[in-house]
Amino acid sequence: MSNIYAESEKLKAELKVFKLRSLKEKIILFGVILLILVELVFVISFLKKSGILGENKPSKPYVAVIDFNKQITVDYVHKIISKMENLKEDKSAKEVLIVFNTPGGSPSASDEFNAYLKDYTKTKKVNVYVESMAASGGYYIVSAIKPIIANQNAVVGSIGVIMPHYVVGKLAKKLGIEQDNIAVGKYKEPISFFEKASPEQKKYLYSHLLNPTYQNFLNVVSHDRNISLEKLKKYADGKIYIANQVKGILVDEISTYIQTKNKIKKEVAKKYNLKEKDIKFYKISLEKKKLPFFKVEVENSTLNTLTNGLNLK
């Protein structure tokens, strides 16, 4: 009898220990699940804020800010246009502010974006502010918008066209590299990297490439700024200017970034019957952000082709 009682007590003790162990395991499991959920919420929040899951635009009225801060290329302009197209459908985005810090670049890309901005203003107002530089192709673009507001020390102008030409003939000779192109047509290869351009080649490139591009540049700026070609040519010999030197000619207003934002805020509030304090400025990211451990970069440096080498500078 005593043996049965002892076995019964032992069984009860083991059952109690089992229950305690089971409860402990449940608590640990619950804790692990809770930790995973907290981390998941944190990761999703991070991805949204960083833009990896798309733009996390505010729902309240705002002014979209785009930093135009690279050399002008077709790809770069396409990125900006893609973002601006999305803003067209966003009713919370009342206006756009483009902040310029660019030395220039592709004539075609500059011309395309100039035309795009003029068309875009039919949908939403575009403001431009030259913070440090809008030279050459950059000025080609900002001339599409009025008023052009600039910091007093910002660089503008440089209305001209250049085609860089590097002669690598001596270096190629040392390395044992020879040029042996096969072409049909006298001007199929208008210039070579292996030798200096001849007077005839320079004349050809000037008349068929550089000067026509320059004339297009002049005509667009003359039309956009309502300045006669004769008057504009005084400022279109490739010279750069500090903004307050050419106020009323190449620039309309001298201001600062904070003053420009305050001015825009007042105008938007008045236009849409809003309170100034409710209007925010939201910076639009042009790059798709990646998690650091997914980021792989490869640099590739090659000589540009003839057309890629033509720049507004």
N, C-alpha and C positions, 0 to 999 in steps of 0.2 A: 504494500500500500504506500509505504514511504517512498519507494522507488518511482511509483506512478506520479506521486505529488512532485517529486524532484524533477522528473522529466517535464511535467506540466509547467513548472516555474521556469525551467530552462527555455522551453519553447516560447513562453511569454516574453522572456528577456530578449531572445533572438528576434522575435517579431517586433518588439519595441525598437531595437537597434536598426532593424530593416526599415521601419517607418521613418526613423530619424534620418537615416542615410538617404532614403527616397526624397524626403522633404528638402534635405540639403542639396541634392542633385537638382531638384526642381528650381530651387532658389538660384543656383549657379546658372542653370540653363536660361532662366528668366533674365538674369543679369546680362548674359552674353547676348541674348536677343535684343534687349534694350540698348546695349552698347552699339550693336550693329545698326539699329534704327537711328540712333543719334548720329552716328558717323555718316549714314546714308543721307540724312537731312542736311548735314553740314556740307557734304560733297555736292549735293544738288544745288544748294544755296551758292556755293563757291562757283560752280559751273555757270549758273545764271548771271552772277555778278561779273564774272570774267568775260562773258560773251561767248563762251564755247557752245552754249545751247541756244545761241541767238541773242539778238539785242534785247536787253531788259529795259525797254523804254518806259518812262513815267506815264501814268495815266492822266496826270494833271497837265494844264497848258504849259508848253515849254518852247524854247528856241533851240533848234538843233545846231550844234557847233561842229564844223568840219575843219580840221587842220590840214591845209594844203602846204606840206612842208618837205616835199621831195622834188627832184628834177622831174620835169614834165615828160612823161612817156605815154604812149597809147594805152598800155596796160594800167598805169596809175590813174589816168583819166576815166577809164572804164570802171575801175573800182569805185571811184567817187560817184559816177553817174548811177551805178547800181544802187548805192546807198540812198542817193537823192530820189530815185524812182520809188523806193520803199516809203520815203517820207511823204510822198504825194498822197498816199492813202491813209496816212496817220493824221486824224483830225486834231489830236492833241498837239502836234507840231505846227505851231502857228507861223513861224518864219524860219529861215535858215541864215546862219552867219558863217561865212567862210573866212578863215584867218590865214593870210598868205605869208609864207616864209620860203620862197622858191627863187632860184637863180635863172630859171628858164628851162628850155629843152626843145622838144619836137615841135616844129611849126604846124604840122598837121594836127597833132593832139591839142595844141593851143587853140587852133582855129575851130576845131570840133567842140571844145568845151566852151569857147566864147559863144558859139551859136546855140549850144545847149542851154546856157544860162539865160540868154535872152528869151528863149522859148519857155523856160521853166518859170520865169516871172509871171507868165500868164496864169499859172496855178497858185504859186506861193511867192511871197516876197523874198528876195535874196539880198542879204547885206554883205559887203566885203570890207575887211579891215586888213591893211598892210602893216604887219607887226614889225618885221625886220627887212623884208625884201620881196618885191614883186617886179623883177627885172626881166627884160626881154620877153620870152614867152609868157612869163608871169604877168607882165603888164598887158600883153596881148589879151589875156583872159580877163583881168579886172576891168579893162576898158568897157566890157559889156555891161557893167553895172554902174549906176549913178545913184547916190554919190560914192565916190572913192574916198574912203576915210583911211588915214595913215598916221602912224606915229611920226613925230617931227624928224626923227633920225632915220626913218625907214628909207631904203634904197629903191628908187623907181627909175623907169626909163630904160636905157640900154636898147633902144629901138634900132635893131640891126640884125644882120644874119652872118653867121660864120660857119665855115666847114673846116674843122681841124684836119691837118694833113701831116702825118709823121713819116719821115724818111728813115727807113731802117736798112738801107742798102749796105752801108759799111759794116754794120753788125751782122747782117746776113752773110756777107762775104767771109767774115771771120769764122762763122759757123758752118760755112760750106753750103749755104742755102741759095738756090737760084730760082728766078722767076721764069716760067715757060708757059705763058698763057696762049691759048689758041682761040681766036675770035674772028668773027666775020663782021665787017662794018668798021669804018675808021674810028668812030667814037664809042664803040662798044666798051672799051676800057679807057675812060677819059682821064684817068690818073692812076699812078702806081705808087705803092708804098716803098718801092725800091729806088726811086729817083725823084729829084725835084720836078715839079710841074713846069712844063715849058710855057713861054708866053702864050702860045696858041691854045694850050690846054686851059690855062687860067682864063683866057678870054672866052673860051667855050663855056666853061663852068659858070662864069660870071653872067653871061648872057642867057644861058638856058636853065640855070638853077638858082643861083644866089640872088640876082637882081629881080627876077619875077617873084620870088618868095618875099623879098623886101618890099616890093610894090604892093603885094597883097596885104602885108603887115600894115603899111602906111594907110591904105584905103580903109581897112577895117577900123583902125584907131581913129582916123579922121571922121568917119561916119559915126562911130559910137560916142566920141567926145564932142562932136559937132565943132570940129576945128578944121579950118581950111588946110589943104595939103601944103600950101606955101608956108603957113605959120607953123605947122607941125614939123616940117623938115628942119627947122631951126633946133628942134629938140630930138631929132631922129638920125643923128650921125653916129650912134653907138655909145654916146656919153651916158653915164649914170648921174642921177641927181638925188640929193637929200630932199625928202618930201616937201619940207617947208620952202625950198628954193623954187618949186614949181607949183605952188598952191594957186588954184584958179586956172591952171593949164593942164597939167597931167594928174593933179590931185585936187579934190574938192574941199575936203575938210582935214584939219590937223587935230588929232585927239589922242587918247590913250585907250588901251583895251578896256579898262574898267569904266571909263567914261562912255565908250561906245556901247558897252553892254547896258549901262544905265539908261542911255538914250533909247536903245531898242526896247528895253523893258517898258518905258513910259509910253512909247508909241503903240506897242502891242496891247497894253492895258487899256489905252484909250480906244483903239480900234475895235477891240472885242469886248469892251465894257467889263474888264477884269480888274482885280486888285494887283498892284505891282508885286506885293509880297508873295503872291501865288504863282508868279511866272518864274520858271527855272530855266537854266541853261544846261543842256545835256550834250556831252561830247560824243560824237558818233565815231566808233572804232572802225577803221578801214581794214584791219587785218583780222583774220580768224585766229583767235588765241588757242594755244595748245597747252596741254599739261607738259611740264618740263621734261618728263621722262619719255614723251612721245616726240620731242623736238629733234629733228635731224636736219642739219643744214649742209649744203654742198656749194662751194664757191666755184664759179666758172668764169674765167677771164679770157676773152678773145678779142681780136681786132674787129671793130665795127665795120659794117658794110658802108658803102658810099652814102646811101640814103639815111641810114641810122646815124651817120656822123654829122649830118646837117643839123645845126642847132640855132635857136634864136638866143643869142647871148650878146 
